[in-house]
Amino acid sequence: MLQGPARLTALAYHRIDQLPGASYEWDPGMVSASPEEFEWQLDYVRRRFSVISIDDLAAFVTGRGSLPPRPALITFDDGYRDNYTNALPALRERGLPAVIFLLTGAMGQSAPQWWDLCSHAFAHAPSARLELPLIGERNLIDPEERNATQHEFKGRLKQLHPDERDRYLADLLDVLGVAPGVDGPAFMSWDEARECAAAGVSCQGHTVSHPILSRVPLDAAESEITESMRVVSAEVGQPTLAFAYPNGLEEDITPGVVAATRDSGAKVAFMLDGGPAGLTQVGREPYTIARVPIQANDVRGAFAARVMGAQTAYDRTVASVRRVRDRLPCSSR
């Protein structure tokens, strides 16, 4: 449905940096917007929405406050350092609140996370036809086929337990002859996180090591959730209010994961797709709040369509048509 006054538009960003070029060696999908485009997006949002804080949303779902018409929440996942260097100044200049969900095990580090390391491997892979782990023989000579293979391999890695994922990624590096000892995009330090919090950008938990929580035993998922929240609260000095599920799709969480998030003390938790969300649903299901993922390849019209809900409405219509079509007899298609 299109955005209305009784809907929450939660924007989901990752990195704010210059857009990747052809020679970029890290995961280009992690760059949500350039600094210049991010500033334009902030101005667009504040003209059309009432930007709220995570405190405002927590008060709403616990019955301690109300929300203004057309509420919008600005969120970031992972805690890359460019959130501090590029996003924070733009937010501070406009007096806008936001929330960053921190990957606590990466704070202050530049060791590449598995998704960035996978992109690095394919960026430096030889131009050849090779037998790859998990997916078999693929052509890495053609740039388009190489890119498609990278997406395929990442998709398969996401389906695995982290131990299996890391083993297959190590096998990939070995097959491609790529060394893993590299510095990737940096994550903010705890001092920088504290500066963000002091400027009105809340810091909350996003696990310790970024496993997809439905792929690990429940006790491991519980530990990832509670430990990340504990560490963020202790380091930044803010109460635990919110959590964002890694990858954040429906298949990435389970009822047990949702229960663990609720039991950890969080008042709200976020998915990574499907927004905007009706406020009635947000109040009824505060631990599976949909967000609008922001993508760097969106032109301004596409960004507007996303935040106003047109893209979600289109996607749902297409999915509905496909479901109806798939139920038809073959002779009727």
C-alpha positions in Angstrom: 0.0 0.0 0.0 1.1 3.6 -0.6 2.4 5.6 2.2 -0.2 7.4 4.4 -0.2 9.3 7.7 -0.7 6.1 9.7 2.3 4.2 8.4 5.9 4.0 9.5 8.6 4.5 6.9 11.8 3.0 8.3 14.7 3.5 5.9 17.4 0.9 5.9 20.9 2.1 4.9 24.3 0.3 5.1 27.2 2.3 3.9 27.3 6.0 2.8 30.3 6.4 0.5 31.3 7.2 -3.1 29.5 4.8 -5.5 31.6 1.8 -6.5 33.2 1.8 -9.9 34.1 -1.2 -12.2 37.3 -1.8 -10.3 35.7 -1.8 -6.8 36.8 -4.9 -4.8 34.3 -5.0 -2.0 30.6 -5.7 -1.9 29.0 -2.9 -4.0 25.6 -3.8 -2.6 26.6 -2.5 0.8 26.9 1.1 -0.5 23.4 2.5 -0.1 24.1 6.1 -1.3 26.9 8.5 -2.0 27.3 11.3 0.5 25.8 13.8 -1.9 22.8 11.7 -2.7 22.3 10.9 1.0 22.0 14.6 1.7 19.4 14.9 -1.0 17.5 11.9 0.4 17.5 13.4 3.9 16.1 16.7 2.6 13.4 14.8 0.6 12.4 12.8 3.7 12.2 15.7 6.1 10.0 17.7 3.7 7.5 14.9 3.4 7.7 13.0 6.7 8.1 13.6 10.4 11.5 12.0 11.3 11.3 10.3 14.7 13.9 8.7 17.0 14.1 5.1 18.1 13.1 6.4 21.6 9.9 7.8 20.0 9.1 4.4 18.4 9.8 2.5 21.6 7.5 4.8 23.5 4.8 4.2 20.9 4.8 0.4 21.0 4.9 0.3 24.8 1.9 2.7 25.1 3.9 5.6 26.6 3.6 7.9 23.6 2.1 8.7 20.2 3.7 9.3 16.8 3.2 12.2 14.5 1.5 11.8 11.1 3.8 10.2 8.4 6.5 9.1 10.8 9.9 8.1 9.3 12.9 6.4 11.0 16.4 6.5 9.6 18.4 3.3 10.3 21.8 1.9 9.4 23.0 -1.7 9.7 26.5 -2.9 10.7 28.3 0.3 11.8 30.7 0.9 8.9 33.0 3.9 9.7 31.5 6.0 6.8 28.3 6.1 8.9 30.4 8.3 11.3 32.5 10.2 8.7 29.8 10.8 6.0 26.3 10.2 7.4 26.7 11.7 10.9 27.6 15.2 9.6 24.6 15.3 7.3 22.3 14.2 10.0 23.8 16.6 12.6 23.5 19.6 10.1 19.8 18.9 9.7 19.1 18.0 13.4 17.8 14.6 12.4 17.8 11.6 14.7 18.7 8.1 13.5 19.8 4.7 14.8 22.8 2.6 13.9 22.7 -1.2 14.6 26.2 -2.2 15.4 28.0 -5.4 14.6 29.9 -5.5 17.9 32.6 -8.0 16.9 33.8 -5.7 14.1 34.0 -2.4 16.0 37.2 -0.5 15.3 38.4 -3.2 12.8 39.1 -3.3 9.1 39.2 -7.0 8.6 36.7 -7.7 5.8 33.4 -9.4 6.7 32.5 -12.5 4.7 30.4 -10.7 2.1 33.2 -8.2 1.4 35.8 -10.9 1.4 33.7 -12.9 -1.1 33.6 -9.8 -3.4 37.3 -9.3 -3.0 37.9 -12.9 -4.1 36.0 -12.5 -7.3 37.4 -9.1 -8.0 40.9 -10.7 -8.0 40.0 -14.0 -9.5 41.8 -15.2 -12.7 39.9 -14.9 -16.0 39.4 -18.6 -16.5 36.8 -21.4 -16.4 37.1 -22.9 -12.9 35.5 -25.6 -10.7 34.3 -23.7 -7.7 33.2 -25.0 -4.4 29.4 -25.2 -3.8 28.3 -24.3 -7.3 30.6 -26.2 -9.7 32.3 -25.1 -12.9 31.7 -21.5 -13.9 33.1 -19.1 -16.5 35.0 -16.2 -14.9 36.2 -14.8 -18.2 33.2 -12.7 -19.1 32.7 -9.9 -16.6 28.9 -10.3 -16.6 29.1 -14.0 -15.9 31.7 -13.4 -13.2 29.4 -11.0 -11.5 26.4 -13.4 -11.8 28.6 -16.2 -10.3 29.6 -13.9 -7.4 25.9 -13.3 -6.6 25.1 -17.0 -6.9 27.9 -18.0 -4.6 27.0 -15.4 -2.0 23.4 -16.5 -2.1 24.5 -20.1 -1.4 26.8 -19.0 1.4 23.8 -17.2 3.1 22.0 -20.5 3.4 24.8 -22.2 5.4 25.7 -22.4 9.1 28.6 -19.8 9.7 31.1 -22.6 10.2 30.3 -24.2 6.8 30.1 -20.7 5.2 33.6 -19.8 6.4 35.0 -23.2 5.2 33.5 -22.8 1.7 34.8 -19.2 1.5 38.3 -20.4 2.5 38.0 -23.1 -0.2 37.0 -20.4 -2.7 40.0 -18.3 -1.9 42.2 -21.3 -2.3 40.7 -22.2 -5.7 41.0 -18.6 -7.0 44.5 -18.2 -5.6 43.5 -15.0 -3.6 45.1 -14.2 -0.3 42.6 -13.4 2.6 45.0 -11.1 4.5 43.6 -7.8 3.4 42.1 -4.6 5.0 38.6 -4.0 4.0 36.2 -1.1 4.7 36.6 0.0 8.3 34.1 -0.1 11.1 33.6 2.7 13.5 35.3 2.7 16.9 33.5 2.8 20.2 34.6 6.4 20.7 33.0 7.3 17.4 29.8 5.4 18.4 29.7 7.4 21.6 30.0 10.6 19.6 27.1 9.4 17.4 25.0 8.8 20.4 25.8 12.2 21.9 24.6 13.7 18.6 21.2 12.0 18.6 22.1 8.9 16.6 21.3 6.0 18.8 23.4 2.9 18.8 21.8 -0.6 19.2 22.6 -4.2 18.7 23.0 -6.2 15.4 24.7 -9.4 16.8 28.3 -10.0 17.5 29.4 -11.8 14.4 26.5 -11.4 11.9 25.2 -14.9 11.5 21.9 -15.4 9.9 20.0 -16.3 13.0 17.8 -19.0 11.5 20.9 -20.9 10.5 22.4 -21.4 13.9 21.1 -23.2 17.0 18.7 -21.2 19.1 21.1 -20.9 22.1 23.8 -19.5 19.7 21.3 -17.0 18.3 20.2 -16.0 21.8 23.9 -15.4 22.7 24.5 -13.3 19.6 21.4 -11.1 20.3 21.9 -10.6 24.1 25.7 -10.1 24.0 25.6 -7.5 21.2 22.9 -5.6 23.1 24.8 -5.9 26.4 28.1 -4.6 24.9 26.5 -1.7 23.0 24.6 -0.6 26.1 27.8 -0.8 28.3 30.1 0.9 25.8 27.7 3.7 24.6 25.7 4.2 27.8 22.3 4.0 26.2 19.4 1.7 27.2 18.6 -1.4 25.1 15.7 -0.4 22.8 16.0 -2.1 19.5 17.6 -4.8 17.4 18.0 -5.5 13.7 18.1 -9.1 12.3 21.1 -9.8 10.1 20.0 -10.1 6.4 16.5 -9.4 7.8 14.3 -11.5 5.5 11.4 -13.6 6.6 13.3 -16.8 6.2 16.2 -15.4 8.3 14.3 -15.4 11.6 12.2 -18.0 13.6 9.7 -17.7 16.4 12.4 -18.6 18.8 14.7 -15.8 17.5 11.8 -13.3 17.9 11.2 -14.5 21.4 14.9 -14.2 22.3 14.9 -10.7 21.0 11.9 -9.8 23.0 13.3 -11.4 26.1 16.6 -9.5 25.7 14.9 -6.3 26.6 14.5 -4.8 23.2 11.2 -3.0 22.6 11.3 -3.2 18.8 13.2 -5.2 16.1 13.5 -4.8 12.4 13.4 -6.8 9.2 15.2 -5.5 6.1 12.4 -5.5 3.5 8.7 -4.9 3.0 8.2 -1.4 4.3 6.5 1.0 4.8 4.5 -0.7 7.6 1.1 0.2 9.0 1.2 1.6 12.6 -1.5 -0.9 13.7 0.8 -3.7 12.6 3.8 -2.1 14.1 2.0 -1.9 17.5 0.8 -5.5 17.1 4.0 -7.0 15.9 6.8 -4.7 17.2 9.5 -7.4 16.7 9.1 -7.8 13.0 8.9 -4.2 11.7 9.4 -3.9 8.0 11.9 -1.4 6.5 12.5 0.1 3.1 16.0 -0.9 1.8 17.8 2.0 0.1 19.9 1.0 -2.9 22.7 3.0 -4.5 21.5 2.3 -8.0 18.2 3.9 -7.4 17.6 7.2 -9.3 15.8 9.9 -7.4 12.4 8.8 -8.8 13.0 5.3 -7.7 14.0 6.4 -4.2 10.8 8.4 -4.0 8.8 5.4 -5.1 10.4 3.2 -2.4 9.9 5.6 0.5 6.3 6.4 -0.6 5.5 2.6 -0.7 4.9 2.3 -4.5 7.7 -0.2 -5.0 6.4 -2.5 -2.2 2.9 -2.3 -3.6 4.2 -3.2 -7.0 6.3 -6.1 -5.6 3.3 -7.5 -3.7 1.1 -7.2 -6.8 3.6 -9.1 -8.9 4.0 -11.8 -6.2 0.2 -12.2 -6.0 -0.2 -12.5 -9.8 2.6 -15.2 -9.8 0.8 -17.2 -7.0 -2.4 -17.1 -9.0 -0.7 -18.1 -12.2 1.2 -20.9 -10.6 -2.1 -22.4 -9.4 -3.6 -22.4 -12.9 -3.6 -25.6 -15.0 -0.8 -25.6 -17.6 -3.4 -25.4 -20.4 -4.7 -22.1 -19.0 -1.3 -20.3 -18.9 
